[in-house]
Amino acid sequence: MGGPAQPYAEADMTGPRPKSGAEAIKAFVRTLPSAPGVYRMIDEAGAVIYVGKARSLKARVTHYTRPEALEIRLQRMVAATRSMEFVRTETESEALLLEANLIKRLKPRFNILLRDDKSFPYILIATDHEAPQLMMHRGVRRRPGYYFGPFASALAVRRTITALQRAFLLRTCSDSFYKARSRPCMLFQIKRCSAPCTREISLPDYQALVEQARRFLSGKSKSVQQQLVRDMNAASEALDYERAALLRDRLSALALIQSQGDVAAKTVEEADVFAIAQQAGQFCVQVFFFRAYQNWGNHAFRPRADAALSEAEVLEAFLSQFYEDRTPPRLVLLSHPLSEHALFEEALSGRAGARVTLAVPQRGEKRDLVLHALNNAREALGRQLAEGATQRTLLEGVAEQFGLDEAPRRIEVYDNSHISGTNAVGAMIVAGAEGFSKKHYRTYNIRSKDLTPGDDFGMMREVLTRRFSRLAAESDAAAEDDATGMPDWPDVVFIDGGQGQLNAVREVIAELNLPREVIFIGIAKGEERDAGREKFFMEGREPFMLPHRDPVLYYVQRLRDEAHRFAIGTHRARRRKDIARNPLDEIEGVGPARKRALLQHFGSAKAVSRASLADLARIPGVSNQMAQQIYDHFNRSE
């Protein structure tokens, strides 16, 4: 892909400040080369507002010096520009990849932005062990092994791994668990692992199973199934009915994997399918993943883009960002042609290290796959618009019922969860124009040691102090998340509690002296905790109730219940973690080997805590000094 990108010397801007964006841009044009590269437009506050790539930096930037010939969106962008930065690259394809990287990192407001970016999971057969492990993997592929994916969801991966365990009996345990086994675990008993850890299967035979799994996931499913059928028939003829039944079950598991996709491909072994739909100024891109002739799921993306842009323009920008940190397959199918088709093929081929073909199919099975993705994109966009309209109506109802000047863009709801003060957590959920925004949910482990167990007022005071003091210190009052359009500051905050909770909130807010006003509303449960009889508390207003069948009341109940669900779920997870924690983990110097030796000798951590100093010192690997340290840990009062 050529040499590394190099910063390009910028024009001398030490003279009088330009009066307009066009003048600022003209000052740079004189010194720009006719070479490929990436440019950044910067506003008066120093923020990057646009990132673009060019085959010729001079020609492209000159284009912006005549704003009267540009569309409205670009005229606004030029008018806001006060400075520019440039990076020269060796090739235009390198500039395309660098542009995508900068857009994802800087999130300029005039670029098309890939929203809801996520790391898709893969299936990994890790080969850095004598008995390769079958596992789910996300992120950078550093571990040696065979990677298969991407899958659209972790659920699809877990379901497939379970079926692969039944089909190929590969281990899914960690290397440390494998090393510690002296007898097979439960998975061997239920015929989901061949137990190489205790040599119930020889390592060469286990490697044969690994090779079968690799071939199956690589698209050689028919040959694998035919081999299993031959082995099953041979076992049956030899009257080895137990082995024949095992092979029959493995064949059934393979059939289950192949039946999971709702759309299979007969002629497309490996491809990503992209289709884009536009309606009411919003865009939706559906991506389907086909590997080994199977549909491994799909995901809907909603890029943020100007409504004046065409579907093809948005798809082109989306594609470069999508593959900025992903390896493309050999075939990419599209619903719309790209204006820079050859450039994209060159750039994606360089990233994949192999030939990548982009196509807009016009007939046959490939065309059917694209049409299926396009229908899904249109349906997803229709559902989004319908839900958005309902959501807007509800937010307008909140504004009307609670006396707000306008519909809130961000609503936060807080709740606490604990058992007699133990494992206390505070939880915050967020909702807005697109419903619940789980990306913005937060949990707070209650840290204060001075709180009386079960002091809900004190816990809420701590949570809100931490939340709003940090928000005031780190966020501009008008800032918003570029990826979702969600403001950083809430317009309305609902507190689970009555007048007492609201008074505690007022004390916190008065001490913090926030830079903008936030409306706080307390929700007290109804008589006998009946839903529908909630009483609301606001500053400067008498406590009141909403009409029993008011949709706004149902909406607020959903908000409160979601906060309650999230708080309880977080509390239970923390409690489970505490229950599972072994007291030996708290002793410095006691690692996995010493811990295993102690537990194998004494049977439990409780027995270790009762052991004498002499007994501890007899354990292999435990020195006299370490024995003293372990003994002191459990006998501090003595």
Long-range contacts (C-beta under 8 A, 24 or more apart in sequence): 1-90, 1-91, 1-93, 1-94, 1-97, 1-350, 2-89, 2-90, 2-91, 2-94, 3-90, 5-37, 5-38, 5-87, 5-88, 5-89, 5-90, 5-94, 5-95, 5-98, 6-87, 6-88, 6-89, 7-85, 7-86, 7-87, 7-88, 8-32, 8-33, 8-37, 8-57, 8-86, 8-87, 8-88, 10-84, 10-85, 10-86, 13-83, 17-82, 18-82, 20-79, 21-67, 21-77, 21-78, 21-79, 21-80, 21-81, 21-82, 22-64, 22-65, 22-66, 22-67, 22-78, 24-81, 24-82, 24-83, 24-84, 25-61, 25-64, 25-65, 25-78, 25-81, 25-84, 26-65, 28-61, 28-84, 28-86, 29-58, 29-61, 29-62, 29-65, 32-57, 32-58, 32-61, 32-86, 33-57, 33-58, 33-88, 34-58, 34-59, 35-88, 36-88, 36-89, 36-90, 36-91, 36-92, 36-94, 36-95, 37-86, 37-87, 37-88, 37-89, 37-95, 38-86, 38-87, 38-89, 38-95, 38-98, 38-99, 38-102, 39-84, 39-85, 39-86, 39-87, 40-84, 40-85, 40-86, 40-102, 40-106, 40-108, 41-77, 41-80, 41-81, 41-83, 41-84, 41-108, 41-110, 42-81, 42-82, 42-83, 42-84, 42-85, 43-80, 43-81, 43-82, 44-80, 44-82, 48-102, 48-106, 48-108, 49-77, 49-80, 49-81, 49-108, 49-109, 49-110, 50-77, 50-81, 50-108, 50-110, 50-111, 51-99, 51-102, 51-103, 51-106, 51-108, 51-111, 52-99, 53-92, 53-95, 53-96, 53-98, 53-99, 54-92, 54-95, 55-92, 55-95, 57-86, 57-88, 71-308, 72-308, 73-110, 73-306, 73-308, 76-110, 77-110, 92-343, 93-343, 93-346, 93-347, 93-350, 94-347, 96-320, 96-340, 96-343, 96-344, 96-347, 97-320, 97-324, 97-347, 97-350, 97-351, 99-320, 100-320, 100-321, 100-323, 100-324, 101-324, 103-317, 103-321, 104-321, 104-324, 104-325, 107-482, 107-483, 109-482, 110-306, 111-317, 112-303, 112-304, 112-305, 112-306, 112-309, 112-313, 112-314, 112-317, 112-318, 113-303, 113-304, 113-305, 113-321, 113-482, 113-483, 114-301, 114-303, 114-318, 114-321, 114-322, 115-301, 115-302, 115-303, 115-304, 115-483, 115-484, 116-301, 116-302, 116-483, 117-321, 117-483, 118-299, 120-149, 120-150, 120-151, 120-152, 120-289, 120-299, 120-326, 121-149, 121-150, 121-151, 121-153, 121-154, 121-157, 122-147, 122-148, 122-149, 122-150, 122-151, 122-157, 123-147, 123-148, 123-149, 123-151, 123-157, 123-160, 123-161, 123-164, 123-217, 124-148, 125-170, 125-210, 125-213, 125-214, 125-217, 129-175, 129-178, 130-196, 130-203, 131-171, 131-178, 131-196, 131-197, 131-203, 131-206, 132-170, 132-207, 132-210, 133-170, 133-171, 133-172, 133-173, 133-174, 133-175, 133-178, 134-161, 134-164, 134-165, 134-168, 134-170, 134-171, 134-172, 134-213, 135-161, 135-172, 136-161, 146-214, 146-217, 148-217, 148-218, 148-291, 148-292, 149-289, 149-291, 149-296, 150-289, 150-296, 150-326, 151-289, 151-296, 151-297, 152-287, 152-289, 152-296, 152-297, 152-298, 152-299, 153-297, 153-299, 156-260, 156-296, 156-297, 159-260, 160-257, 160-260, 162-192, 163-253, 163-254, 163-256, 163-257, 163-260, 164-213, 164-217, 164-253, 164-257, 165-192, 165-193, 166-191, 166-192, 166-249, 166-250, 166-252, 166-253, 167-213, 167-216, 167-250, 167-251, 167-253, 167-254, 167-257, 168-209, 168-210, 168-212, 168-213, 168-216, 168-250, 169-193, 169-194, 169-201, 169-209, 169-250, 170-194, 170-209, 170-210, 170-213, 171-195, 171-196, 171-197, 173-197, 176-592, 180-596, 191-246, 191-249, 216-254, 216-292, 217-291, 217-292, 218-292, 219-269, 219-270, 219-291, 219-292, 219-293, 221-254, 221-258, 221-292, 221-293, 224-254, 225-251, 225-254, 228-254, 257-294, 258-294, 260-294, 261-294, 261-295, 261-296, 261-297, 262-295, 263-288, 263-295, 263-369, 263-372, 264-293, 264-294, 264-295, 265-290, 265-293, 265-294, 265-295, 265-365, 265-369, 266-293, 266-365, 267-364, 267-365, 267-366, 268-293, 268-331, 268-333, 268-365, 268-366, 268-369, 269-293, 270-329, 270-330, 270-331, 271-329, 271-330, 271-331, 271-332, 271-333, 271-366, 271-369, 272-328, 272-329, 272-331, 272-332, 272-333, 273-333, 273-369, 273-370, 273-372, 273-373, 274-315, 274-318, 274-319, 274-332, 274-333, 274-334, 274-335, 274-373, 275-334, 275-335, 275-370, 275-371, 275-373, 275-374, 275-376, 275-377, 276-311, 276-314, 276-315, 276-318, 276-335, 276-336, 276-374, 276-377, 277-311, 277-374, 277-377, 277-378, 277-380, 277-381, 278-311, 278-314, 278-381, 279-378, 279-381, 279-382, 279-385, 280-385, 281-307, 282-307, 282-381, 282-384, 282-385, 283-311, 283-314, 283-381, 284-377, 284-378, 284-380, 284-381, 284-384, 285-314, 285-315, 285-318, 285-377, 286-373, 286-374, 286-376, 286-377, 286-380, 287-322, 287-373, 288-369, 288-372, 288-373, 288-376, 290-369, 291-329, 298-373, 298-376, 300-376, 300-377, 300-380, 302-384, 304-482, 304-483, 304-485, 311-335, 311-336, 312-336, 312-337, 312-338, 312-339, 313-339, 316-340, 316-344, 319-344, 320-344, 320-347, 323-348, 323-351, 327-351, 327-352, 328-352, 328-356, 329-356, 330-354, 330-355, 330-356, 330-357, 331-356, 331-357, 331-359, 332-356, 332-357, 332-358, 332-359, 333-359, 333-360, 333-361, 333-366, 333-369, 333-370, 334-358, 334-359, 334-360, 334-370, 335-360, 335-370, 335-373, 335-374, 335-377, 336-360, 384-434, 387-434, 387-435, 388-433, 388-434, 391-432, 391-433, 391-434, 391-435, 392-433, 393-551, 394-551, 394-552, 394-555, 395-432, 395-433, 397-550, 397-551, 397-552, 397-555, 398-492, 398-552, 398-555, 398-556, 400-552, 401-546, 401-550, 401-552, 402-492, 402-519, 402-521, 402-536, 402-538, 403-538, 403-541, 404-491, 404-492, 404-519, 408-432, 408-490, 408-491, 408-492, 409-433, 409-486, 409-487, 409-491, 410-486, 410-487, 410-489, 410-490, 410-491, 410-492, 411-490, 411-491, 411-492, 411-493, 411-494, 411-559, 412-490, 412-492, 412-493, 412-494, 413-493, 413-494, 413-495, 413-496, 413-559, 413-560, 413-562, 413-563, 414-460, 414-463, 414-464, 414-493, 414-494, 414-495, 414-496, 414-563, 415-496, 415-560, 415-563, 415-564, 415-566, 415-567, 416-446, 416-456, 416-459, 416-460, 416-463, 416-496, 416-567, 417-564, 417-567, 417-568, 417-570, 417-571, 418-446, 418-453, 418-454, 418-459, 418-571, 419-571, 419-575, 420-453, 420-454, 421-451, 421-452, 421-453, 421-454, 421-455, 422-453, 422-575, 423-571, 423-574, 423-575, 423-578, 424-451, 424-459, 424-571, 425-567, 425-570, 425-571, 425-574, 426-459, 426-460, 426-462, 426-463, 426-567, 427-563, 427-566, 427-567, 427-570, 428-463, 428-467, 428-563, 429-559, 429-562, 429-563, 429-566, 430-486, 430-490, 431-559, 431-562, 432-486, 433-485, 434-484, 436-562, 437-484, 437-486, 439-481, 439-484, 440-481, 440-484, 440-486, 441-566, 442-467, 443-566, 443-567, 443-570, 445-574, 456-497, 456-501, 457-500, 457-501, 457-504, 458-504, 460-495, 460-497, 460-501, 460-504, 460-505, 461-504, 461-505, 461-507, 461-508, 464-505, 464-508, 464-509, 465-508, 465-511, 465-512, 468-508, 468-509, 468-512, 468-514, 468-518, 469-512, 472-512, 472-514, 472-515, 477-515, 477-516, 489-516, 489-518, 490-518, 491-518, 491-519, 492-518, 492-519, 492-520, 492-521, 493-518, 493-519, 493-520, 493-521, 494-521, 494-522, 494-523, 494-556, 494-559, 494-560, 494-563, 495-520, 495-521, 495-522, 495-523, 496-523, 496-560, 496-563, 496-564, 497-522, 497-523, 497-524, 498-522, 498-524, 498-535, 498-537, 498-543, 499-524, 499-537, 499-543, 502-537, 502-538, 502-539, 506-539, 523-556, 523-560, 531-557, 532-557, 534-560, 583-608, 583-609, 583-634, 584-608, 586-633, 587-629, 587-630, 587-633, 588-629, 589-626, 589-629, 590-626, 590-630, 593-621, 594-619, 594-621, 594-622, 594-626, 597-621, 597-622, 598-622, 598-630, 608-634, 609-634, 610-634
